[in-house]
Amino acid sequence: MQKRLISLSVLLLSLALMGAAPAPSSVSSGERPVVLAPEAYQSEAAKLATYFLTNYHYQDVKLDDEMSRNILDNYLEGMDPNKLYFLASDIEEFSQGYANALDDSLRGQDLAPAFVIFNRYRQRVMERVAKAEELNQQSFDFTVEESYLADRSDLPWAQTVEELDELWRKRVKDDVLRLRLAEKPEDEIASTLADRYENLRRRVEEMDAEDVFQLYMNAFASAIEPHTGYMAPRSSENFQISMRLSLEGIGAVLQRDNEYTAIRYVVPGGPADKDGRLKAGDRIVAVGQENDSTVDVIGWRLDDVVEIIRGPKGSEVRLDVIPADKGLDAAHETIRIVRNEVKLEEQAARSEIIEETDENGDVRKVGVIRIPAFYLDFAAKARQDPNYRSTTRDVRKILDELTAENVDGVVIDLRDNGGGSLEESTQLTGLFIESGPVVQVRDARGTVQIERDPDPQIAYDGPLAVLVNRNSASASEIFAAALQDYGRAVVIGEPTFGKGTVQHLINLDDHSGREQSRLGQLKLTRAQFFRINGGSTQNRGVIPDIMYQTMAEDEEYGERSLDNALPWNSIRAADYAVHGDLASLIPYIERQHASRVAEDEEFQALLAEVAAFHEIRNKNEISLYEPKRKAERDEAESLRQQRNAGNDEVTALAEALEDSADAAEDEDAIEPPDVLLREAARILGDLIKSQQGTALALRTEDPSSVN
């Protein structure tokens, strides 16, 4: 009976609030959206989720008025991050009614506020779509000097409907101008945008009570910490399917970038990686299947984009993308990728040898071991297959091969390695040290467990470097931090991602007391990783000994850029023996590195690309004056071509790749030089030379204290 009363109160309260809201003249009463109300199971799901979130999270969670305000802010931001739909009067109404009340509502399993707010949001979206469709029928004057703010997240909410209308006039005008500059035929622009706005209407109309509940509970979870979340029953089922089929698809991790879906990183060994054209930062604007027409996906929810990119093995998907190194006005590029699975052997560690000649003419051979992930074939190991694959087993074999080749040193390349098996991270560290602790894990009760390498044998005791970037995360950070703390390797590259927390899945159905229930799952942060020196990898990541000035200064990335991310922390250091101290040599090595890259045309070209990338990404005020936009686009493209043309080798390699459509499929295809890897090999060469061939020894002070 209580659930029916809650549902009835939601219905009545929603109708009352929506009736009080002003509706612009562009929307007729017949277009008023359907009112949603919570489903019966959601009260029980909310009760269980609230219990676990407030009692079993790694950090102490207080469900109070402050948390209530944070939940409301997160919920509103989740629906309208760019402040294009709600009016200031809506926000004031919600603040007065709910800012200090959502904590009490959650305790009482009252979901009325979530549905009242969402129903208003859906109404506002329908109003804006109607306005956009009206504007799409008009013509625009692109000779007028005016501009549009692409990111309004830090601006106030619109005060009036007229103010929103003006925002949307500029938004639609910008939509039209982008398609004009992207060389879309004039007769197709209006139909493309009509489809885009209709898709927005349809996606919001099709959202149901389960979507609303999941959005609301995630607003609660993310107010605690960014890696904690709730999956409703349907999402939970999809998650289980994606875990079983996680190695099928195009092999790319996506993320939201304002209204665009962007490539966060390409999975090593996957179809996109083997194709070679899709890059981190590329923005997907349309998706097509086989020979069907493409569907515009600008403004789509991330999970909707993932859904249409996903497909059966062997099928083709077409992606229209804006390359990361070009502005949003650039012409779209079409990339066709055949979906496939990421096979274990394609994610396996692999090696190469780089030969570098120093200023004295001395040639050094540096072995490189590329580790895309910390993998372990659990099934093969469980059935006691003597040949089961794992990172540690594969790297041990590679080290034997490199030793036989008489390499002078080894670089472990962990760029874009997002982690994997903690067991493998621990065992791999053991190949380079005598027995000892590798990482400390502290749970919510404060109990610390130390993961150790029990094997005193060392597979390789020569000079060692670890190359990382901002996408090196989790198990990668554990490995790099341990070798840095032991003084066993010099760490080179960018500050790593900074994910130092451990999540557990909690199936709420297991705690419902019913034989059959569908309540969804919680992903709950339950523990935190700490280095053996006591510092955490959380938030700060691993700070390299030799820093590349590439993305290193980008604070809008990694754990430190996430709202409510757990802060850096420390505990007591573990008992371990430091291998050596190279503190006195680091300044010399840094000077050598800085001097060398200053004269390296390829490295400088890369830095110029990074600077241009940041300039493009950080530009918020966009001109709607077409001659100026064209000039800006042409100038950016000219500078990009000049940078590429400044290095004949890079240009020749790029042309070779472009001339061969099958080059990415060919194992012997030419690839552009990896300037960051080559420089890592040279840095290791400097250390080898300075140490006169002795085993590498590094500094002992706490690297986590470096800012």
MARMARRO-318819 format. One record per residue (C-alpha): x, y, z; residue in one letter. Coordinates in steps of 0.5 Angstrom, whole numbers, padded with zeros to 4 digits, always signed. Layout:
BEGIN
XYZA;...
***
This chain:
BEGIN
+0000+0000+0000M;+0006+0005+0002Q;+0009+0004-0005K;+0002+0006-0008R;+0001+0012-0004L;+0008+0014-0006I;+0007+0013-0014S;+0000+0017-0013L;+0004+0023-0009S;+0009+0023-0015V;+0003+0023-0020L;+0000+0029-0016L;+0006+0033-0015L;+0009+0032-0022S;+0002+0035-0025L;+0002+0040-0020A;+0009+0043-0021L;+0008+0042-0029M;+0002+0046-0029G;+0005+0052-0025A;+0011+0052-0030A;+0010+0057-0036P;+0010+0054-0043A;+0013+0057-0049P;+0008+0059-0055S;+0012+0054-0059S;+0009+0048-0055V;+0002+0046-0056S;-0002+0043-0050S;-0002+0036-0054G;+0006+0036-0054E;+0006+0036-0046R;+0011+0030-0045P;+0008+0023-0041V;+0009+0024-0033V;+0013+0018-0031L;+0013+0015-0024A;+0017+0010-0020P;+0016+0003-0021E;+0014-0002-0015A;+0021-0005-0014Y;+0025+0002-0014Q;+0023+0003-0007S;+0027-0003-0004E;+0032-0002-0009A;+0033+0005-0006A;+0033+0002+0001K;+0038-0003+0000L;+0043+0002-0004A;+0042+0007+0001T;+0044+0002+0006Y;+0051+0000+0003F;+0053+0007+0000L;+0052+0009+0007T;+0055+0003+0011N;+0060+0000+0007Y;+0064+0005+0002H;+0071+0006+0004Y;+0070+0013+0006Q;+0065+0015+0012D;+0059+0017+0008V;+0054+0022+0012K;+0047+0022+0009L;+0046+0029+0011D;+0044+0036+0008D;+0050+0037+0005E;+0050+0031+0002M;+0043+0032+0000S;+0045+0039-0004R;+0051+0035-0007N;+0046+0030-0010I;+0041+0035-0013L;+0047+0039-0016D;+0049+0032-0019N;+0042+0030-0021Y;+0041+0037-0025L;+0048+0037-0028E;+0047+0030-0030G;+0041+0032-0034M;+0043+0039-0037D;+0050+0040-0036P;+0051+0045-0041N;+0045+0049-0038K;+0041+0049-0044L;+0034+0046-0042Y;+0032+0048-0035F;+0030+0056-0033L;+0033+0059-0027A;+0026+0059-0024S;+0026+0051-0024D;+0032+0051-0021I;+0030+0056-0015E;+0024+0051-0014E;+0028+0045-0014F;+0033+0048-0009S;+0027+0051-0004Q;+0023+0044-0004G;+0029+0039-0005Y;+0036+0042-0003A;+0036+0040+0004N;+0031+0034+0004A;+0033+0029-0001L;+0037+0025+0005D;+0031+0025+0008D;+0027+0022+0002S;+0032+0017+0001L;+0032+0014+0008R;+0024+0014+0007G;+0025+0011+0000Q;+0021+0017-0003D;+0023+0017-0010L;+0018+0023-0011A;+0023+0029-0012P;+0027+0025-0017A;+0021+0024-0022F;+0018+0031-0021V;+0025+0034-0023I;+0026+0029-0029F;+0019+0030-0031N;+0020+0038-0031R;+0027+0036-0035Y;+0023+0032-0040R;+0018+0038-0041Q;+0024+0043-0042R;+0027+0038-0047V;+0021+0038-0052M;+0020+0045-0051E;+0027+0046-0054R;+0027+0041-0059V;+0021+0045-0062A;+0024+0051-0062K;+0030+0048-0065A;+0026+0045-0071E;+0023+0052-0072E;+0029+0055-0072L;+0032+0050-0077N;+0026+0052-0082Q;+0029+0059-0082Q;+0035+0062-0086S;+0041+0065-0082F;+0046+0071-0084D;+0053+0069-0083F;+0056+0076-0084T;+0054+0078-0078V;+0059+0079-0072E;+0057+0075-0066E;+0059+0069-0062S;+0057+0063-0059Y;+0059+0060-0052L;+0060+0052-0053A;+0061+0051-0046D;+0056+0054-0041R;+0057+0049-0035S;+0060+0055-0031D;+0055+0060-0033L;+0048+0062-0029P;+0042+0059-0031W;+0037+0062-0036A;+0032+0067-0033Q;+0027+0067-0038T;+0024+0063-0044V;+0027+0069-0049E;+0034+0068-0046E;+0033+0061-0048L;+0031+0062-0055D;+0037+0066-0056E;+0041+0061-0054L;+0038+0056-0058W;+0038+0061-0064R;+0046+0061-0064K;+0046+0054-0062R;+0042+0052-0069V;+0046+0057-0073K;+0053+0054-0070D;+0050+0047-0072D;+0048+0050-0079V;+0055+0053-0080L;+0059+0047-0078R;+0056+0043-0083L;+0057+0048-0088R;+0064+0048-0086L;+0065+0041-0086A;+0063+0041-0093E;+0056+0038-0092K;+0052+0039-0099P;+0047+0045-0097E;+0041+0041-0099D;+0043+0036-0094E;+0044+0040-0088I;+0037+0042-0086A;+0035+0034-0086S;+0041+0032-0082T;+0039+0037-0077L;+0032+0035-0077A;+0034+0028-0076D;+0039+0030-0070R;+0033+0034-0066Y;+0028+0029-0067E;+0033+0024-0065N;+0034+0028-0058L;+0026+0028-0058R;+0026+0021-0059R;+0031+0019-0054R;+0029+0023-0048V;+0021+0021-0050E;+0024+0013-0049E;+0027+0014-0042M;+0023+0010-0037D;+0022+0010-0030A;+0028+0005-0030E;+0033+0010-0033D;+0030+0016-0028V;+0032+0012-0022F;+0039+0010-0025Q;+0040+0017-0026L;+0038+0019-0019Y;+0042+0014-0016M;+0048+0015-0019N;+0047+0022-0017A;+0047+0020-0010F;+0053+0015-0011A;+0057+0020-0015S;+0056+0025-0010A;+0060+0020-0005I;+0066+0018-0010E;+0067+0018-0018P;+0068+0010-0018H;+0062+0008-0014T;+0055+0007-0018G;+0049+0004-0019Y;+0046+0000-0025M;+0039-0001-0026A;+0037-0009-0028P;+0037-0007-0035R;+0044-0004-0035S;+0046-0010-0030S;+0044-0015-0035E;+0048-0011-0041N;+0054-0010-0036F;+0054-0018-0035Q;+0054-0019-0043I;+0059-0014-0044S;+0064-0017-0039M;+0063-0024-0043R;+0063-0020-0050L;+0068-0015-0047S;+0073-0017-0052L;+0069-0016-0058E;+0067-0010-0062G;+0072-0005-0065I;+0077-0004-0059G;+0076+0003-0057A;+0074+0006-0050V;+0069+0012-0051L;+0068+0018-0047Q;+0063+0024-0047R;+0066+0031-0049D;+0061+0036-0049N;+0056+0034-0054E;+0061+0030-0058Y;+0063+0022-0056T;+0070+0022-0056A;+0075+0016-0056I;+0079+0016-0050R;+0084+0011-0052Y;+0084+0005-0057V;+0085-0002-0054V;+0092-0005-0056P;+0091-0011-0060G;+0084-0009-0062G;+0081-0008-0069P;+0081+0000-0069A;+0088-0001-0066D;+0090-0006-0072K;+0087-0001-0077D;+0091+0005-0074G;+0087+0011-0076R;+0082+0012-0070L;+0086+0016-0065K;+0085+0018-0058A;+0081+0025-0058G;+0078+0024-0064D;+0070+0026-0064R;+0065+0021-0067I;+0059+0025-0071V;+0056+0019-0074A;+0055+0012-0074V;+0053+0007-0080G;+0052+0000-0081Q;+0055-0004-0087E;+0052+0000-0093N;+0047+0003-0089D;+0047+0011-0089S;+0050+0014-0083T;+0046+0016-0077V;+0048+0023-0073D;+0050+0022-0066V;+0052+0029-0064I;+0048+0030-0057G;+0047+0023-0056W;+0048+0019-0049R;+0054+0015-0049L;+0051+0009-0048D;+0047+0010-0054D;+0053+0011-0058V;+0056+0005-0055V;+0050+0001-0057E;+0050+0002-0064I;+0058+0002-0065I;+0057-0005-0062R;+0055-0011-0066G;+0057-0018-0068P;+0064-0020-0070K;+0065-0020-0077G;+0060-0014-0079S;+0063-0007-0081E;+0061-0001-0078V;+0063+0006-0081R;+0065+0012-0076L;+0065+0019-0079D;+0070+0023-0074V;+0073+0029-0073I;+0080+0028-0072P;+0083+0030-0065A;+0088+0035-0068D;+0083+0039-0072K;+0078+0044-0070G;+0070+0042-0070L;+0069+0045-0077D;+0074+0041-0080A;+0071+0036-0086A;+0069+0029-0083H;+0073+0023-0084E;+0070+0016-0085T;+0073+0010-0082I;+0071+0003-0084R;+0072-0002-0078I;+0071-0009-0078V;+0068-0011-0071R;+0072-0017-0068N;+0075-0020-0062E;+0081-0018-0058V;+0085-0024-0058K;+0089-0025-0052L;+0096-0026-0056E;+0094-0019-0059E;+0094-0016-0052Q;+0100-0020-0050A;+0107-0017-0049A;+0111-0016-0055R;+0119-0013-0056S;+0123-0010-0060E;+0130-0007-0060I;+0132+0000-0061I;+0139+0002-0063E;+0142+0009-0061E;+0148+0012-0063T;+0151+0017-0058D;+0155+0023-0059E;+0161+0019-0059N;+0159+0014-0064G;+0158+0009-0059D;+0152+0004-0060V;+0147+0002-0055R;+0142-0004-0056K;+0136-0002-0052V;+0130-0008-0051G;+0123-0005-0051V;+0118-0009-0048I;+0111-0007-0049R;+0105-0009-0044I;+0098-0007-0047P;+0095-0010-0040A;+0096-0014-0034F;+0093-0021-0037Y;+0092-0028-0034L;+0088-0033-0037D;+0084-0035-0031F;+0081-0041-0034A;+0087-0044-0037A;+0090-0043-0030K;+0084-0046-0026A;+0085-0053-0031R;+0092-0053-0029Q;+0094-0052-0037D;+0102-0052-0036P;+0102-0047-0042N;+0097-0042-0040Y;+0098-0035-0042R;+0100-0029-0037S;+0104-0022-0037T;+0109-0025-0032T;+0110-0031-0036R;+0111-0028-0043D;+0115-0022-0040V;+0120-0027-0037R;+0121-0031-0044K;+0122-0024-0047I;+0127-0022-0042L;+0131-0029-0044D;+0131-0027-0051E;+0133-0020-0050L;+0139-0022-0045T;+0141-0027-0051A;+0141-0021-0055E;+0146-0018-0051N;+0142-0011-0050V;+0145-0006-0045D;+0138-0004-0042G;+0131-0005-0042V;+0125+0000-0043V;+0118-0003-0040I;+0113+0001-0044D;+0106+0002-0040L;+0103+0007-0044R;+0096+0007-0045D;+0096+0000-0040N;+0089+0001-0036G;+0091-0004-0031G;+0088-0011-0030G;+0090-0017-0026S;+0093-0015-0019L;+0096-0022-0018E;+0100-0020-0025E;+0102-0014-0023S;+0105-0016-0017T;+0109-0022-0020Q;+0111-0018-0026L;+0115-0013-0021T;+0118-0020-0018G;+0122-0021-0024L;+0126-0015-0023F;+0127-0015-0015I;+0129-0020-0010E;+0123-0022-0005S;+0119-0017-0002G;+0113-0012-0001P;+0110-0010-0008V;+0103-0006-0006V;+0099-0005+0000Q;+0092-0005+0000V;+0087-0002+0006R;+0080-0004+0006D;+0074+0001+0009A;+0076-0002+0016R;+0083+0000+0016G;+0086-0007+0015T;+0092-0007+0011V;+0094-0013+0007Q;+0101-0013+0004I;+0101-0016-0003E;+0108-0019-0004R;+0113-0022-0009D;+0115-0029-0005P;+0120-0031-0011D;+0128-0029-0009P;+0130-0030-0016Q;+0131-0024-0021I;+0130-0025-0028A;+0133-0019-0030Y;+0138-0015-0026D;+0140-0010-0031G;+0139-0002-0033P;+0131-0001-0033L;+0126+0004-0035A;+0119+0004-0034V;+0115+0009-0039L;+0108+0011-0037V;+0103+0016-0040N;+0097+0019-0037R;+0093+0013-0039N;+0097+0008-0035S;+0093+0007-0029A;+0091+0002-0023S;+0096-0004-0024A;+0100+0000-0028S;+0101+0005-0023E;+0103-0001-0018I;+0108-0004-0022F;+0111+0003-0024A;+0111+0006-0017A;+0114-0001-0014A;+0120-0001-0018L;+0121+0007-0017Q;+0120+0006-0009D;+0125+0000-0010Y;+0130+0005-0014G;+0130-0001-0019R;+0128+0003-0025A;+0128+0010-0027V;+0120+0012-0029V;+0120+0017-0035I;+0114+0020-0039G;+0107+0024-0036E;+0104+0023-0029P;+0100+0017-0029T;+0092+0017-0029F;+0092+0016-0021G;+0086+0011-0020K;+0088+0008-0013G;+0082+0005-0011T;+0079-0002-0011V;+0071-0003-0013Q;+0067-0009-0011H;+0060-0011-0015L;+0054-0012-0010I;+0048-0015-0013N;+0042-0012-0009L;+0038-0019-0011D;+0042-0023-0006D;+0040-0018-0001H;+0033-0017-0002S;+0030-0024+0002G;+0026-0026-0004R;+0027-0032-0009E;+0026-0027-0015Q;+0028-0020-0015S;+0031-0015-0020R;+0034-0009-0016L;+0040-0008-0020G;+0047-0008-0018Q;+0052-0003-0014L;+0059-0002-0016K;+0062+0000-0009L;+0069+0003-0007T;+0072-0002-0002R;+0079-0001-0001A;+0085+0003-0003Q;+0092+0002-0006F;+0098+0005-0003F;+0105+0004-0005R;+0111+0001-0001I;+0113+0008+0001N;+0107+0009+0004G;+0104+0014-0001G;+0098+0013-0005S;+0097+0012-0012T;+0091+0015-0012Q;+0089+0022-0015N;+0097+0024-0016R;+0099+0018-0020G;+0106+0016-0021V;+0110+0022-0022I;+0116+0021-0027P;+0123+0022-0025D;+0124+0025-0032I;+0118+0028-0034M;+0116+0029-0041Y;+0113+0036-0043Q;+0107+0033-0047T;+0100+0033-0043M;+0104+0033-0037A;+0101+0040-0035E;+0094+0038-0037D;+0090+0038-0030E;+0083+0037-0034E;+0085+0029-0034Y;+0086+0023-0030G;+0083+0022-0023E;+0085+0029-0021R;+0080+0032-0026S;+0074+0028-0023L;+0069+0031-0018D;+0069+0028-0011N;+0075+0024-0012A;+0079+0021-0006L;+0085+0025-0004P;+0092+0023-0004W;+0093+0020+0003N;+0099+0016+0006S;+0100+0010+0011I;+0106+0007+0014R;+0111+0005+0010A;+0112-0003+0009A;+0119-0006+0011D;+0123-0006+0004Y;+0130-0005+0002A;+0132+0000-0003V;+0136-0002-0009H;+0140+0004-0010G;+0140+0012-0010D;+0141+0016-0017L;+0139+0022-0014A;+0145+0026-0016S;+0145+0024-0023L;+0138+0026-0024I;+0139+0033-0025P;+0145+0031-0030Y;+0140+0026-0034I;+0134+0032-0034E;+0139+0037-0037R;+0141+0032-0043Q;+0134+0030-0044H;+0132+0038-0045A;+0138+0039-0049S;+0137+0033-0054R;+0129+0035-0055V;+0131+0042-0056A;+0134+0040-0062E;+0130+0034-0064D;+0125+0036-0070E;+0120+0031-0069E;+0120+0032-0061F;+0119+0039-0062Q;+0114+0038-0068A;+0110+0033-0063L;+0110+0039-0057L;+0107+0044-0063A;+0102+0039-0064E;+0100+0038-0057V;+0100+0046-0056A;+0095+0046-0062A;+0091+0041-0059F;+0090+0045-0052H;+0089+0051-0056E;+0083+0048-0060I;+0080+0044-0054R;+0080+0050-0050N;+0077+0055-0054K;+0070+0056-0052N;+0067+0063-0055E;+0066+0061-0062I;+0065+0066-0068S;+0058+0065-0072L;+0061+0070-0077Y;+0063+0065-0083E;+0069+0069-0086P;+0072+0069-0079K;+0071+0061-0078R;+0073+0059-0085K;+0080+0063-0084A;+0081+0060-0077E;+0080+0053-0080R;+0084+0054-0086D;+0090+0057-0081E;+0089+0052-0076A;+0090+0047-0082E;+0096+0050-0085S;+0100+0050-0079L;+0098+0043-0078R;+0101+0042-0085Q;+0107+0046-0084Q;+0109+0042-0078R;+0108+0036-0081N;+0112+0038-0087A;+0118+0041-0083G;+0120+0034-0082N;+0121+0030-0088D;+0121+0023-0085E;+0115+0024-0082V;+0111+0027-0088T;+0114+0021-0092A;+0111+0016-0087L;+0105+0019-0087A;+0104+0019-0094E;+0106+0012-0095A;+0101+0010-0090L;+0095+0014-0094E;+0097+0012-0100D;+0096+0004-0098S;+0089+0003-0096A;+0091-0004-0093D;+0098-0001-0090A;+0094-0002-0083A;+0093-0009-0084E;+0100-0011-0086D;+0104-0013-0081E;+0110-0010-0084D;+0107-0003-0086A;+0111+0003-0084I;+0109+0007-0078E;+0111+0014-0076P;+0117+0014-0071P;+0115+0013-0064D;+0119+0019-0061V;+0117+0018-0054L;+0120+0011-0054L;+0126+0013-0058R;+0127+0019-0053E;+0126+0014-0047A;+0131+0009-0050A;+0136+0015-0050R;+0135+0017-0043I;+0136+0010-0041L;+0143+0010-0045G;+0145+0017-0041D;+0144+0013-0035L;+0148+0007-0037I;+0153+0011-0039K;+0153+0015-0033S;+0153+0009-0029Q;+0159+0006-0033Q;+0155+0000-0035G;+0153-0002-0027T;+0146-0004-0025A;+0142+0002-0025L;+0140+0005-0018A;+0136+0010-0017L;+0134+0015-0011R;+0131+0014-0005T;+0127+0020-0003E;+0119+0019-0003D;+0117+0021-0010P;+0110+0022-0008S;+0112+0028-0005S;+0114+0031-0012V;+0109+0037-0014N;
***
